[in-house]
Amino acid sequence: GTVHGLEFEDALVQYLSRHAEGACDIATATGSTTGIIKNEKVGDFVLEIGPENAAAGVKIVFEAKQAGGYTVAGALEEIDRARRNRGAHVGVFVFSARTVPPGVAPLQRFGKDVIVVWDAEDALTDVYLDAAVLLAKALALDCHRASMPEVDVDFTAIDKAIEAIAKRAERTGTVRTYAETIQNSGEKIVKEMELMEAELAREVEKLPTL
């Protein structure tokens, strides 16, 4: 619901703010303010690359979404609007792992936009969000290619790394499913044992005292 959506947005803002502080970037929570487009609030968080970076001044906008019903196409439309609304060069759409559509990879690049899947309550998914931030910064650096000919971003290597991350995420999900299956089976076995012990105790009480 709306409340959970706001909690997810707040968790993302807090996480990205810590990330920005460590990287000396400029962080601004923008979800409650209007942007360049009249009466439009799309774009929850803006990360401006700090002055020590070659891409200084380039803005990355993040849009958090826990509401269901979004497709990848819809996400790309929204992050495009967020970029325009916040005057950003690069956009990152963050799907909540709770409501992400089936089949969406944990990290994908679409031109100047990135789609990532994150669970605010599962630290194991932080690696995907961290990778999305780094990827967005690489895209930000690419924005300077015209003014800085020496800037050369190897997107072939980046895309290979994204594919590797996706494969590892799939394996992680499979292992987690196995673990949860084992845990659930274990719980069922324990409950069944408890029932059997209780039944056995009742039967023992029926035995005559010798």
Secondary structure, DSSP 4 states (H G I P E B T S, - for coil): -HHHHHHHHHHHHHHHHHHHHHHT-EEEE-TTS--SSTT-----EEEEPPTTSTTTT-EEEEEEE--S---HHHHHHHHHHHHHHHT-SEEEEEEETTTPPTT--SEEEETTEEEEEE-TT-GGGHHHHHHHHHHHHHHHHHTTTTT-TT----HHHHHHHHHHHHHHHHHHHHHHHHHHHHHHHHHHHHHHHHHHHHHHHHHHHHSPP-
